[in-house]
Amino acid sequence: MVFAHDTEAALQAAVVLANSALEPDTLASPAELTAFLEEWEYTGRHDGTQAELDEVRALRPALRELLLADRDGAVAQVNAMLADLNAVPQLVRHGRHDWHIHAIGPDEPLARRIVVETAMAMIDVIRTDEMSRLGVCADDTCDGVVLDLSRNRSRRYCSTACTNRNAVAAYRARQATAEA
């Protein structure tokens, strides 16, 4: 494990959320937002409304910018996000997770909580100088964000679809070369 569980989960959720804006949009309904929250074990207030969905969808460009920023740029963005939302780090324990950090109350709007949790996770990435674990998909036709949590830093693609598409293309190129 590179980071603590809550950091990894917040980073993975932020990447999924940022990439949900790619075609096809995978966050188009309140039901899809609910599924996202359940998958990433978000706790606290969830209104399930179109307005809440719109607020979360509006975060995607800023999250993408943060995840792909250089280290100094990420510091400026994290500091601004946490200051703007009056984040106050506190240790909490809920569900099956032991003590971890939350920096905004569970009754705050979902979009605010997502921003703060992502910013808090990025603090660990910045402090450990692990910004290289974030990048853009190696598929020439994709702009997805990649989070590489592998031990050997070998992840190059944002999704299984991109990985498979490139593996098939490489296989076909090898076959064509072998036949020639």
C-alpha positions in Angstrom: 0.0 0.0 0.0 1.4 3.4 -1.0 -1.0 5.5 1.0 -3.5 5.0 3.9 -6.8 3.5 2.9 -8.8 6.7 3.1 -6.2 8.5 0.9 -6.3 5.8 -1.7 -10.1 5.7 -1.7 -10.4 9.5 -2.0 -7.8 9.6 -4.9 -9.5 6.7 -6.7 -12.9 8.3 -6.3 -11.6 11.6 -7.6 -10.1 10.0 -10.6 -13.3 8.1 -11.4 -15.3 11.3 -10.9 -12.9 13.3 -13.2 -13.0 10.6 -15.8 -16.8 10.4 -15.7 -16.9 13.5 -17.9 -15.3 11.6 -20.8 -17.6 10.2 -23.4 -19.7 8.4 -22.6 -20.6 10.5 -19.5 -20.9 8.0 -16.7 -22.4 10.4 -14.2 -25.6 11.5 -15.9 -28.3 10.8 -13.3 -28.9 10.9 -9.6 -29.0 7.1 -9.6 -25.5 7.0 -11.0 -24.3 9.5 -8.4 -25.8 7.2 -5.7 -24.0 4.2 -7.2 -20.7 6.2 -7.2 -21.2 7.1 -3.5 -21.9 3.6 -2.6 -18.9 2.2 -4.5 -16.5 4.7 -2.9 -18.2 4.4 0.6 -19.0 8.1 0.9 -20.8 8.8 4.2 -22.8 11.7 5.3 -25.5 13.8 3.6 -26.8 12.7 0.2 -29.8 14.5 -1.1 -30.2 12.5 -4.3 -31.4 15.5 -6.2 -30.7 16.8 -9.7 -29.2 19.9 -8.1 -26.8 17.8 -6.1 -25.8 15.9 -9.2 -25.2 19.2 -11.0 -23.0 20.5 -8.2 -20.9 17.3 -8.3 -20.7 17.2 -12.1 -19.5 20.8 -12.0 -16.5 19.7 -9.8 -15.0 17.5 -12.6 -12.9 20.1 -14.4 -11.3 21.4 -11.1 -10.6 17.8 -9.9 -9.0 17.0 -13.2 -6.9 20.1 -13.0 -5.8 19.3 -9.5 -5.0 15.7 -10.2 -2.8 16.6 -13.2 -1.2 19.7 -11.8 2.5 19.8 -11.0 3.5 19.7 -7.4 3.6 23.5 -6.8 0.4 24.0 -8.7 -1.3 21.2 -6.7 -0.2 22.9 -3.4 -1.8 26.2 -4.4 -5.0 24.5 -5.4 -5.2 22.3 -2.3 -4.5 25.3 0.0 -7.2 27.4 -1.7 -9.7 24.5 -1.6 -9.2 23.9 2.1 -9.2 27.6 3.0 -12.3 28.3 0.9 -14.3 25.5 2.5 -13.0 26.2 6.1 -11.7 22.7 6.4 -10.9 21.6 10.0 -9.2 18.2 10.1 -10.6 15.8 12.7 -10.1 12.1 13.4 -13.3 10.1 12.8 -14.3 6.4 12.9 -17.3 5.0 11.1 -18.5 1.8 9.5 -15.8 -0.7 9.0 -13.0 1.9 8.9 -10.8 2.7 11.9 -9.6 6.2 12.7 -9.0 8.4 9.6 -9.2 12.1 8.8 -12.2 14.0 7.7 -12.0 17.8 7.4 -15.6 18.8 6.8 -18.8 17.8 8.6 -21.0 15.0 7.4 -24.0 17.4 7.0 -22.2 19.6 4.5 -23.3 19.4 0.9 -21.8 16.5 -1.0 -19.9 18.6 -3.5 -18.1 20.4 -0.7 -17.2 17.1 1.0 -15.8 15.7 -2.2 -13.6 18.7 -2.7 -12.3 18.6 0.8 -11.7 14.8 0.8 -9.8 15.0 -2.5 -7.7 18.0 -1.2 -6.9 16.1 2.0 -5.8 13.0 -0.1 -3.7 15.2 -2.3 -1.8 16.5 0.8 -0.4 13.0 1.2 0.5 12.8 -2.5 2.3 16.1 -2.3 4.1 15.5 1.0 5.4 12.1 -0.2 6.4 13.6 -3.5 4.3 11.0 -5.4 2.8 13.3 -8.0 4.2 11.0 -10.7 1.5 8.5 -9.7 -1.0 10.7 -11.5 -1.0 11.3 -15.2 -2.9 11.0 -18.5 -3.9 7.7 -20.1 -1.3 6.4 -22.6 -4.0 5.6 -25.1 -3.6 8.1 -27.9 -7.4 8.4 -28.2 -8.1 9.0 -24.5 -7.6 11.9 -22.1 -8.5 10.0 -18.9 -6.7 10.5 -15.7 -4.6 7.6 -14.5 -3.8 6.9 -10.8 -1.0 4.4 -10.5 -1.0 2.7 -7.1 1.0 -0.2 -8.3 4.3 -1.1 -6.6 6.3 -1.0 -9.8 4.5 2.1 -11.2 3.4 0.2 -14.3 -0.1 1.4 -14.8 -0.4 3.3 -18.1 -4.1 3.3 -18.9 -7.1 4.8 -17.2 -9.4 1.8 -17.7 -9.6 -1.8 -18.7 -11.1 -0.7 -22.0 -8.1 1.4 -22.9 -5.7 -1.4 -21.7 -7.5 -4.0 -23.8 -7.7 -1.8 -26.9 -4.0 -1.2 -26.8 -3.2 -4.8 -26.1 -5.2 -5.9 -29.0 -3.6 -3.3 -31.3 -0.1 -4.4 -30.2 -1.0 -8.0 -30.8 -2.3 -7.3 -34.3 0.8 -5.2 -35.1 3.0 -8.2 -34.0 0.9 -10.6 -36.1 1.1 -8.3 -39.1 4.9 -8.1 -38.7 5.2 -11.8 -38.3 3.2 -12.5 -41.4 5.2 -10.0 -43.5 
